[in-house]
Amino acid sequence: MTSPLEQLQAEGFVVLRDVAGTDLVHRFRDQLAPYLAAAPFGRNDFEGFRSQRLYALLTKAQATAELVAHPAVLELVDAVLDAPCLLSANIAINVHPGETAQSLHPDDGYCGVPRPRRPFGVSAVWAIDEFTAENGATEVLPGSHLFGNEPIAATDPRICSVEMSPGSVVVFLGTTLHRGGANRSDGVRLGLTPQYCQPWMRQIENMALAVPPHVVATLPERVQKLLGYSIMPPFIGYVDGQHPRRILNEFSQAWTDRHEPELRSGAASREEGGWWHQR
């Protein structure tokens, strides 16, 4: 039997079915709901004029951390990327009826290194709603991680739709050509896409600002490392000559001491937005 890693390396993608429990999927959806209610539609055709995108998710939905650091996904990510890899982007995408298909693209194409080459990233797309060919499921071109820069027609018959149930996830290499599909249904389709990159690359989303240190301090250690609170040997990533997690702990304690009265009442975190007042 072919392992998930073998399929990922051979086809450029693999689907892990029903690996997140119903409770986790529901918690993520419920925590994100207030933000989706006010989220605008996309600013261009790539973002999607009929799609909502939410960023800085680790400050908005606590359950995000469990999906970002899901062991079934990280097992594949760690096998492909150098350690300690980083979380490059982390986006919730809510695709509404009438959305058109994206153009085919690789997620690590921004690095500017000619293809074919090894992948510099690994992406995942979690199904929060049912993903179907009708409602805009992610579409991939199998084997395209090995392609050069040859043009590919938008109607290439090899492109396939990744249909999956809530709690399932498709993982693909940063070099794999893919796109969000067109939503021809009468319902929305919500997904979460964490994107991981090599530790020596700049992250797409500026995680140092997207997730404030006092929030990072509440997250699991692996998520902290994914955000950049780690060292790539021999010393890449230090802060003032020290390991960043040591600085993080000092900053977090100072922030907590300064805001202790507000934290007791929950006022400070409600004013800033986010979930961490629930600690």
MIFI-830035 format. One record per atom (N, C-alpha, C): residue in three letters; z, x, y. Coordinates in steps of 0.2 Angstrom, whole numbers, padded with zeros to 4 digits, always signed. Atoms other than C-alpha are relative to their C-alpha. Example, Ala and Ser with C-alpha at 12.3 -4.5 7.8 and 13.67 -1.06 7.14 Angstrom:
ALA+0000+0004-0006/ALA+0039+0062-0022/ALA+0000+0004+0006/SER-0001-0004-0006/SER+0036+0068-0005/SER+0003-0004+0005/
END
This chain:
MET+0000+0004-0006/MET+0000+0000+0000/MET+0000+0004+0006/THR+0001-0003-0006/THR-0005+0006+0017/THR+0007-0001+0005/SER-0006+0000-0004/SER+0011+0010+0028/SER-0003-0002+0008/PRO+0002+0002-0006/PRO+0011+0003+0046/PRO-0002+0006+0004/LEU+0002-0006-0004/LEU+0010+0021+0053/LEU-0007+0002-0002/GLU+0007-0001+0002/GLU-0006+0024+0042/GLU-0005-0004+0003/GLN+0005+0005-0003/GLN-0014+0008+0048/GLN-0001+0002+0007/LEU+0001-0002-0007/LEU-0010+0013+0066/LEU-0004+0006+0001/GLN+0004-0006-0001/GLN-0018+0030+0064/GLN-0007-0001-0002/ALA+0007+0001+0002/ALA-0033+0023+0055/ALA-0004-0005+0004/GLU+0003+0006-0004/GLU-0037+0007+0065/GLU+0001+0001+0007/GLY-0002+0000-0007/GLY-0028+0011+0081/GLY+0005-0005+0002/PHE-0005+0006-0002/PHE-0017-0004+0080/PHE+0003-0002-0007/VAL-0003+0003+0006/VAL-0005-0012+0068/VAL+0004-0006+0002/VAL-0004+0005-0002/VAL+0004-0029+0068/VAL+0006+0000-0005/LEU-0006+0000+0004/LEU+0022-0030+0063/LEU+0002-0008+0001/ARG-0001+0008+0000/ARG+0025-0049+0059/ARG+0008-0002-0001/ASP-0006+0003+0000/ASP+0041-0058+0063/ASP+0006+0005-0001/VAL-0005-0005+0000/VAL+0052-0043+0066/VAL+0006-0001+0005/ALA-0006+0002-0005/ALA+0062-0050+0081/ALA+0002-0007-0002/GLY-0003+0007+0001/GLY+0073-0065+0077/GLY-0001-0005+0005/THR+0000+0006-0004/THR+0072-0082+0084/THR+0005+0000+0006/ASP-0005+0000-0005/ASP+0088-0080+0094/ASP-0002+0005+0005/LEU+0002-0005-0005/LEU+0082-0064+0102/LEU-0006-0002+0005/VAL+0006+0003-0004/VAL+0065-0072+0107/VAL+0002-0005+0005/HIS-0002+0005-0004/HIS+0074-0087+0114/HIS+0004+0002+0006/ARG-0004-0003-0005/ARG+0086-0077+0124/ARG-0004+0003+0005/PHE+0005-0003-0005/PHE+0072-0067+0132/PHE-0003-0005+0004/ARG+0003+0005-0003/ARG+0063-0082+0136/ARG+0004-0004+0005/ASP-0004+0004-0005/ASP+0078-0091+0144/ASP+0002+0004+0006/GLN-0003-0004-0006/GLN+0084-0076+0154/GLN-0006+0001+0005/LEU+0006-0001-0004/LEU+0066-0074+0161/LEU-0002-0006+0004/ALA+0003+0006-0003/ALA+0063-0092+0165/ALA+0001-0001+0007/PRO-0001+0001-0008/PRO+0071-0092+0183/PRO-0005+0004+0004/TYR+0004-0004-0004/TYR+0060-0078+0188/TYR-0008-0002-0001/LEU+0007+0002+0001/LEU+0044-0085+0180/LEU-0001-0006+0004/ALA+0001+0006-0004/ALA+0047-0101+0190/ALA-0002+0001+0007/ALA+0002-0002-0007/ALA+0045-0092+0206/ALA-0006+0006+0000/ALA+0005-0005+0000/ALA+0032-0079+0200/ALA-0007-0002+0003/PRO+0007+0001-0002/PRO+0015-0078+0209/PRO-0005+0002-0005/PHE+0005-0002+0005/PHE-0001-0077+0200/PHE-0003+0007+0002/GLY+0003-0007-0001/GLY-0011-0060+0199/GLY-0004+0001+0006/ARG+0003-0002-0006/ARG-0018-0051+0214/ARG-0008+0002-0001/ASN+0007-0002+0001/ASN-0035-0047+0206/ASN-0002-0002-0007/ASP+0003+0002+0006/ASP-0046-0050+0191/ASP+0004+0003-0006/PHE-0003-0004+0005/PHE-0037-0037+0180/PHE+0007-0003-0001/GLU-0006+0003+0001/GLU-0020-0044+0183/GLU+0000-0007-0002/GLY+0001+0007+0002/GLY-0027-0061+0181/GLY+0002-0005+0005/PHE-0001+0005-0005/PHE-0029-0075+0194/PHE+0004-0006-0003/ARG-0004+0006+0003/ARG-0021-0087+0182/ARG+0005+0003-0005/SER-0005-0003+0004/SER-0008-0075+0175/SER+0006+0002+0005/GLN-0006-0003-0004/GLN+0010-0071+0181/GLN+0002+0006-0004/ARG-0003-0006+0002/ARG+0017-0054+0179/ARG+0006+0002+0003/LEU-0007-0001-0002/LEU+0035-0049+0180/LEU+0001+0008-0002/TYR-0002-0007+0001/TYR+0041-0031+0182/TYR+0007+0001+0001/ALA-0008-0001+0000/ALA+0058-0022+0182/ALA+0004-0004-0004/LEU-0003+0005+0005/LEU+0062-0032+0167/LEU+0007+0001-0002/LEU-0007-0001+0003/LEU+0078-0023+0162/LEU+0005-0002+0005/THR-0005+0003-0005/THR+0086-0029+0178/THR+0000-0008+0000/LYS+0001+0007+0000/LYS+0080-0047+0175/LYS+0002-0003-0006/ALA-0002+0004+0006/ALA+0083-0051+0157/ALA+0003+0005-0005/GLN-0004-0005+0004/GLN+0096-0042+0147/GLN-0003+0001-0007/ALA+0003+0000+0007/ALA+0087-0046+0130/ALA-0006+0005+0000/THR+0006-0004+0000/THR+0072-0035+0136/THR+0002+0007-0004/ALA-0002-0007+0003/ALA+0082-0019+0130/ALA-0001+0000-0007/GLU+0001+0000+0008/GLU+0082-0025+0112/GLU-0007+0000-0002/LEU+0007-0001+0002/LEU+0064-0027+0112/LEU-0003+0006+0001/VAL+0002-0007-0002/VAL+0060-0011+0121/VAL+0002+0005-0005/ALA-0003-0005+0004/ALA+0071-0001+0109/ALA+0000-0003-0007/HIS+0000+0002+0007/HIS+0067-0011+0093/HIS-0002+0005-0005/PRO+0001-0006+0005/PRO+0068+0001+0078/PRO-0007+0000-0003/ALA+0006+0000+0003/ALA+0052-0005+0070/ALA-0006+0002+0004/VAL+0005-0003-0005/VAL+0042-0001+0086/VAL+0001+0007+0001/LEU-0002-0007-0002/LEU+0051+0015+0090/LEU-0002+0005-0006/GLU+0002-0005+0006/GLU+0048+0022+0072/GLU-0007+0002+0001/LEU+0007-0001-0001/LEU+0029+0021+0076/LEU-0001+0005+0006/VAL+0001-0003-0006/VAL+0031+0027+0094/VAL+0002+0008-0001/ASP-0003-0007+0001/ASP+0042+0042+0089/ASP-0005+0004-0005/ALA+0005-0004+0005/ALA+0029+0047+0075/ALA-0006+0002+0004/VAL+0006-0002-0004/VAL+0015+0048+0088/VAL+0001+0004+0006/LEU-0002-0003-0006/LEU+0023+0054+0104/LEU+0005+0006-0001/ASP-0005-0005+0000/ASP+0033+0070+0108/ASP+0006-0003+0002/ALA-0006+0003-0002/ALA+0051+0068+0110/ALA+0003+0004+0006/PRO-0001+0007-0001/PRO+0059+0062+0121/PRO-0005-0004+0004/CYS+0005+0003-0004/CYS+0046+0050+0125/CYS+0003-0005+0005/LEU-0002+0004-0006/LEU+0047+0038+0140/LEU-0003-0007+0000/LEU+0003+0007-0001/LEU+0045+0020+0144/LEU-0004+0000+0007/SER+0004+0000-0005/SER+0030+0020+0155/SER-0001-0006+0005/ALA+0001+0006-0004/ALA+0028+0002+0160/ALA+0003-0005-0005/ASN-0004+0005+0004/ASN+0037-0014+0154/ASN-0001-0007+0004/ILE+0003+0005-0004/ILE+0028-0030+0159/ILE+0001-0007-0004/ALA+0001+0007+0003/ALA+0030-0049+0155/ALA-0006-0003+0003/ILE+0007+0003-0002/ILE+0013-0058+0156/ILE+0000-0007-0003/ASN+0001+0007+0002/ASN+0012-0077+0156/ASN-0007-0002+0002/VAL+0007+0002-0001/VAL-0006-0082+0154/VAL-0001-0008+0000/HIS+0001+0007-0001/HIS-0010-0099+0160/HIS-0007-0003-0002/PRO+0007+0003+0002/PRO-0025-0111+0155/PRO-0005+0002+0006/GLY+0005-0001-0005/GLY-0041-0106+0163/GLY-0001+0008+0001/GLU+0000-0007-0001/GLU-0037-0087+0163/GLU-0006+0003-0004/THR+0006-0003+0003/THR-0053-0076+0159/THR+0003+0006-0004/ALA-0002-0006+0004/ALA-0053-0061+0147/ALA+0000+0006+0005/GLN+0000-0007-0004/GLN-0049-0044+0154/GLN-0006+0004-0002/SER+0005-0005+0002/SER-0061-0030+0153/SER+0003+0005-0005/LEU-0002-0005+0005/LEU-0059-0018+0138/LEU+0003+0006+0004/HIS-0003-0006-0004/HIS-0047-0003+0143/HIS+0005+0003-0005/PRO-0005-0004+0004/PRO-0036+0010+0135/PRO+0006+0000+0005/ASP-0006+0000-0005/ASP-0018+0010+0142/ASP+0002+0007+0002/ASP-0002-0007-0003/ASP-0017+0029+0144/ASP-0006+0003+0003/GLY+0006-0002-0003/GLY-0034+0030+0152/GLY+0001+0003+0007/TYR-0001-0002-0007/TYR-0026+0034+0169/TYR+0001+0008+0000/CYS-0002-0007+0000/CYS-0022+0052+0163/CYS-0006+0005+0002/GLY+0006-0004-0002/GLY-0040+0058+0166/GLY-0003+0005-0005/VAL+0002-0005+0005/VAL-0042+0069+0150/VAL-0006-0003-0004/PRO+0006+0002+0004/PRO-0059+0067+0142/PRO+0002-0002-0007/ARG-0001+0002+0007/ARG-0060+0057+0126/ARG-0006+0003-0004/PRO-0006+0002+0004/PRO-0060+0058+0111/PRO+0006+0005+0000/ARG-0006-0005+0000/ARG-0042+0066+0111/ARG+0005-0004-0003/ARG-0006+0004+0003/ARG-0025+0062+0104/ARG+0003-0005+0005/PRO-0003+0005-0005/PRO-0016+0047+0112/PRO+0006+0003+0004/PHE-0006-0002-0004/PHE-0004+0051+0126/PHE+0005-0006+0001/GLY-0005+0005-0001/GLY+0004+0034+0125/GLY-0001-0005-0006/VAL+0000+0005+0005/VAL+0008+0020+0113/VAL+0003-0007+0003/SER-0002+0007-0003/SER+0009+0001+0118/SER+0002-0005-0005/ALA-0002+0006+0004/ALA+0017-0014+0111/ALA-0001-0007+0004/VAL+0001+0006-0003/VAL+0013-0032+0114/VAL+0004-0005-0004/TRP-0004+0004+0003/TRP+0027-0044+0109/TRP-0002-0007+0001/ALA+0001+0007-0001/ALA+0023-0062+0106/ALA+0006-0004+0001/ILE-0006+0004-0001/ILE+0036-0073+0114/ILE-0002-0008-0001/ASP+0003+0007+0002/ASP+0024-0089+0112/ASP-0004+0002-0006/GLU+0005-0001+0005/GLU+0012-0091+0098/GLU-0006+0003+0003/PHE+0006-0003-0002/PHE-0003-0080+0100/PHE-0006-0002-0004/THR+0005+0002+0003/THR-0019-0088+0096/THR-0007+0002+0003/ALA+0007-0002-0003/ALA-0038-0085+0099/ALA-0001-0004+0006/GLU+0001+0004-0005/GLU-0038-0100+0110/GLU+0004+0001+0006/ASN-0004-0001-0006/ASN-0023-0096+0121/ASN+0001+0007+0003/GLY+0000-0007-0003/GLY-0027-0078+0126/GLY+0003+0005-0004/ALA-0003-0005+0004/ALA-0020-0068+0112/ALA-0004+0007+0002/THR+0002-0007-0001/THR-0022-0049+0114/THR-0006+0001-0005/GLU+0006-0002+0004/GLU-0039-0043+0108/GLU-0001+0008-0001/VAL+0000-0007+0001/VAL-0042-0026+0101/VAL-0007+0002-0004/LEU+0006-0003+0003/LEU-0057-0015+0095/LEU+0002+0005-0005/PRO-0002-0005+0006/PRO-0053-0007+0078/PRO-0004+0006+0000/GLY+0003-0006+0000/GLY-0056+0011+0077/GLY-0002+0003+0007/SER+0002-0003-0007/SER-0059+0013+0096/SER+0004+0006+0002/HIS-0004-0006-0002/HIS-0045+0026+0097/HIS-0004+0006-0001/LEU+0004-0006+0002/LEU-0058+0038+0090/LEU-0006+0001+0004/PHE+0006+0000-0004/PHE-0072+0034+0103/PHE+0000+0005+0005/GLY+0000-0004-0007/GLY-0078+0045+0117/GLY+0000-0005+0006/ASN+0001+0004-0006/ASN-0084+0037+0133/ASN-0006-0005+0000/GLU+0006+0004+0001/GLU-0098+0027+0126/GLU+0001-0007+0003/PRO-0002+0006-0002/PRO-0100+0010+0134/PRO+0000-0005-0006/ILE-0001+0005+0005/ILE-0095-0005+0124/ILE-0001-0007+0003/ALA+0001+0007-0003/ALA-0101-0023+0127/ALA+0006-0004-0001/ALA-0005+0004+0000/ALA-0089-0036+0131/ALA+0000-0005-0006/THR+0001+0005+0006/THR-0096-0047+0117/THR-0001+0004-0007/ASP+0000-0004+0006/ASP-0095-0033+0104/ASP+0003-0004-0006/PRO-0003+0004+0006/PRO-0093-0042+0087/PRO+0006+0003-0003/ARG-0005-0004+0004/ARG-0081-0029+0081/ARG+0007-0002+0003/ILE-0006+0001-0003/ILE-0068-0035+0094/ILE+0004-0006-0004/CYS-0004+0006+0004/CYS-0054-0046+0085/CYS+0006-0002+0004/SER-0005+0003-0004/SER-0041-0057+0092/SER+0007+0001-0005/VAL-0006-0001+0004/VAL-0023-0053+0086/VAL+0005-0006+0001/GLU-0004+0007+0001/GLU-0015-0070+0081/GLU+0006+0002-0003/MET-0006-0001+0003/MET+0003-0069+0078/MET+0005-0005+0003/SER-0005+0004-0001/SER+0019-0079+0078/SER+0005+0003+0005/PRO-0006-0002-0005/PRO+0034-0078+0091/PRO+0004+0005-0004/GLY-0004-0005+0004/GLY+0044-0062+0086/GLY-0004+0005-0003/SER+0004-0005+0003/SER+0029-0053+0080/SER-0002+0005+0006/VAL+0002-0005-0005/VAL+0022-0037+0089/VAL-0006+0003-0003/VAL+0005-0004+0002/VAL+0006-0028+0089/VAL+0001+0007+0004/VAL-0001-0007-0003/VAL+0007-0009+0092/VAL-0007+0003-0001/PHE+0006-0004+0000/PHE-0008+0001+0097/PHE+0001+0006+0004/LEU+0000-0007-0003/LEU-0012+0019+0102/LEU-0002-0001+0007/GLY+0003+0001-0007/GLY-0015+0022+0121/GLY-0007+0001+0000/THR+0008-0001-0001/THR-0033+0027+0117/THR-0004-0006-0003/THR+0003+0006+0003/THR-0036+0010+0108/THR-0003-0005+0006/LEU+0003+0005-0005/LEU-0048-0002+0118/LEU+0003-0007-0002/HIS-0003+0007+0001/HIS-0040-0019+0120/HIS-0001-0004+0007/ARG+0000+0004-0006/ARG-0039-0033+0132/ARG+0004-0007-0001/GLY-0003+0006+0001/GLY-0030-0049+0136/GLY-0006-0005-0001/GLY+0005+0005+0002/GLY-0040-0064+0129/GLY+0000-0005+0005/ALA+0001+0006-0005/ALA-0046-0079+0139/ALA+0004-0006-0003/ASN-0004+0006+0002/ASN-0034-0094+0138/ASN-0004-0007+0001/ARG+0004+0006+0001/ARG-0045-0109+0133/ARG+0004-0006-0002/SER-0005+0006+0002/SER-0030-0120+0128/SER+0002-0003+0006/ASP-0003+0004-0005/ASP-0020-0132+0138/ASP+0007+0002+0001/GLY-0007-0002-0001/GLY-0004-0122+0137/GLY+0001+0008+0002/VAL+0000-0007-0002/VAL+0003-0105+0143/VAL+0002+0004-0006/ARG-0001-0005+0005/ARG+0005-0089+0133/ARG+0004+0005+0003/LEU-0004-0005-0002/LEU+0020-0078+0136/LEU+0000+0006-0005/GLY+0000-0006+0004/GLY+0020-0060+0130/GLY+0004+0005+0004/LEU-0003-0006-0003/LEU+0030-0044+0134/LEU-0003+0006-0003/THR+0003-0006+0002/THR+0022-0027+0134/THR+0003+0006+0002/PRO-0003-0007-0002/PRO+0032-0011+0134/PRO-0005+0005-0002/GLN+0005-0005+0002/GLN+0021+0004+0135/GLN+0004+0007+0001/TYR-0003-0007+0001/TYR+0027+0022+0130/TYR-0004+0005+0002/CYS+0004-0006-0002/CYS+0021+0039+0136/CYS+0003+0006-0002/GLN-0003-0006+0001/GLN+0023+0057+0133/GLN+0005+0002+0005/PRO-0005-0002-0005/PRO+0038+0065+0141/PRO-0002+0004+0005/TRP+0002-0004-0006/TRP+0028+0076+0152/TRP-0005-0004+0004/MET+0004+0004-0004/MET+0018+0062+0159/MET+0004-0004+0005/ARG-0004+0004-0005/ARG+0022+0052+0175/ARG-0001-0007-0003/GLN+0000+0007+0002/GLN+0027+0034+0171/GLN-0004-0004+0005/ILE+0004+0005-0004/ILE+0016+0020+0177/ILE+0005-0004+0005/GLU-0005+0004-0005/GLU+0031+0010+0184/GLU+0006+0006+0001/ASN-0005-0004-0002/ASN+0044+0020+0194/ASN+0006-0002-0003/MET-0007+0003+0003/MET+0059+0017+0182/MET+0006+0002+0004/ALA-0006-0002-0003/ALA+0071+0027+0193/ALA+0001-0005+0006/LEU-0002+0005-0005/LEU+0069+0013+0207/LEU+0000-0007-0003/ALA+0001+0006+0003/ALA+0064-0001+0195/ALA+0007-0002-0003/VAL-0006+0002+0003/VAL+0081+0000+0186/VAL+0005+0004+0003/PRO-0005-0004-0003/PRO+0096+0006+0197/PRO+0005+0003-0005/PRO-0005-0003+0004/PRO+0108+0018+0190/PRO+0006-0004-0003/HIS-0005+0004+0002/HIS+0122+0006+0189/HIS-0002-0005-0005/VAL+0003+0004+0005/VAL+0111-0005+0178/VAL-0001+0004-0006/VAL+0002-0004+0006/VAL+0105+0009+0167/VAL+0006+0002-0004/ALA-0006-0002+0003/ALA+0123+0014+0164/ALA+0003-0005-0005/THR-0002+0005+0004/THR+0125-0003+0155/THR-0004-0001-0006/LEU+0005+0001+0006/LEU+0110-0001+0143/LEU+0002+0005-0006/PRO-0001-0004+0006/PRO+0110+0007+0126/PRO-0003+0007+0001/GLU+0002-0007-0001/GLU+0108+0026+0125/GLU-0007+0001-0001/ARG+0007-0001+0001/ARG+0091+0025+0118/ARG-0005-0002+0006/VAL+0003+0003-0005/VAL+0085+0014+0132/VAL+0001+0005+0006/GLN-0001-0005-0006/GLN+0093+0026+0145/GLN-0005+0006-0001/LYS+0004-0005+0001/LYS+0083+0040+0137/LYS-0008-0002+0001/LEU+0007+0002-0002/LEU+0067+0030+0138/LEU-0002+0000+0007/LEU+0000+0001-0007/LEU+0070+0027+0156/LEU-0001+0007+0004/GLY+0001-0006-0003/GLY+0070+0046+0159/GLY+0007+0004+0000/TYR-0007-0003+0000/TYR+0089+0050+0157/TYR+0000+0004-0006/SER+0000-0004+0006/SER+0085+0064+0145/SER-0003+0007+0002/ILE+0002-0007-0002/ILE+0080+0082+0144/ILE-0006+0002-0005/MET+0005-0003+0004/MET+0063+0088+0137/MET+0001+0008+0000/PRO-0001-0007+0001/PRO+0066+0106+0130/PRO-0005+0004+0004/PRO-0007-0003+0000/PRO+0070+0118+0137/PRO+0004-0003+0005/PHE-0004+0002-0005/PHE+0076+0110+0153/PHE-0004-0005+0005/ILE+0004+0005-0004/ILE+0063+0097+0160/ILE+0004-0006+0001/GLY-0004+0006-0001/GLY+0072+0083+0168/GLY+0007+0000+0003/TYR-0007+0000-0003/TYR+0088+0090+0175/TYR+0001-0003+0007/VAL-0002+0002-0006/VAL+0097+0084+0190/VAL+0005+0004+0003/ASP-0005-0004-0003/ASP+0106+0096+0201/ASP+0002+0005-0005/GLY-0001-0005+0006/GLY+0105+0108+0186/GLY+0004-0003-0005/GLN-0004+0003+0005/GLN+0114+0096+0175/GLN-0004-0005-0004/HIS+0003+0006+0004/HIS+0109+0083+0161/HIS+0000-0006+0004/PRO+0000+0006-0004/PRO+0104+0067+0170/PRO+0005-0005-0002/ARG-0005+0006+0002/ARG+0116+0056+0159/ARG+0007+0002+0003/ARG-0007-0001-0003/ARG+0131+0066+0166/ARG+0000-0002+0007/ILE+0000+0003-0006/ILE+0125+0062+0183/ILE+0000-0007+0000/LEU+0000+0008+0001/LEU+0122+0044+0178/LEU+0007-0002-0001/ASN-0007+0003+0001/ASN+0140+0042+0172/ASN+0004+0001+0006/GLU-0004-0001-0007/GLU+0147+0050+0188/GLU-0002-0006+0005/PHE+0003+0005-0004/PHE+0136+0038+0198/PHE+0003-0007-0001/SER-0002+0007+0002/SER+0140+0023+0188/SER+0008-0001+0002/GLN-0007+0001-0001/GLN+0159+0026+0189/GLN+0001-0001+0008/ALA-0001+0000-0007/ALA+0158+0029+0208/ALA-0002-0007+0003/TRP+0003+0006-0002/TRP+0147+0013+0210/TRP+0005-0006-0002/THR-0005+0005+0002/THR+0160+0003+0200/THR+0006+0000+0004/ASP-0006-0001-0004/ASP+0175+0009+0209/ASP-0002-0003+0007/ARG+0002+0003-0007/ARG+0166+0004+0226/ARG-0001-0007+0000/HIS+0002+0007+0001/HIS+0161-0013+0220/HIS+0005-0004-0004/GLU-0004+0003+0005/GLU+0176-0017+0209/GLU+0002-0007+0003/PRO-0002+0007-0002/PRO+0182-0032+0220/PRO-0005-0005-0001/GLU+0005+0005+0000/GLU+0165-0040+0221/GLU-0002-0001-0008/LEU+0002+0001+0007/LEU+0162-0037+0202/LEU+0005-0005-0003/ARG-0005+0004+0003/ARG+0178-0046+0198/ARG-0002-0008+0002/SER+0002+0006-0002/SER+0171-0061+0208/SER-0007-0002-0002/GLY+0007+0001+0002/GLY+0153-0059+0202/GLY-0004+0000+0006/ALA+0003+0001-0007/ALA+0148-0059+0221/ALA-0006+0005+0001/ALA+0005-0005-0002/ALA+0139-0042+0222/ALA-0006+0000-0004/SER+0006+0000+0005/SER+0128-0044+0207/SER-0005-0006+0002/ARG+0004+0006-0002/ARG+0123-0062+0212/ARG-0004+0001+0006/GLU+0004-0001-0006/GLU+0118-0056+0229/GLU-0006+0005-0001/GLU+0005-0004+0001/GLU+0107-0042+0222/GLU-0005-0003-0005/GLY+0004+0002+0005/GLY+0100-0052+0208/GLY+0001+0004-0006/GLY-0001-0003+0007/GLY+0101-0048+0189/GLY+0005-0003-0004/TRP-0004+0003+0005/TRP+0111-0051+0174/TRP+0007+0004+0000/TRP-0005-0004+0002/TRP+0124-0037+0175/TRP+0007-0002+0002/HIS-0007+0003-0002/HIS+0138-0048+0183/HIS+0003-0003-0006/GLN-0003+0003+0006/GLN+0140-0055+0166/GLN+0004+0004-0005/ARG-0003-0005+0004/ARG+0147-0039+0159/ARG+0008-0002-0001/
END
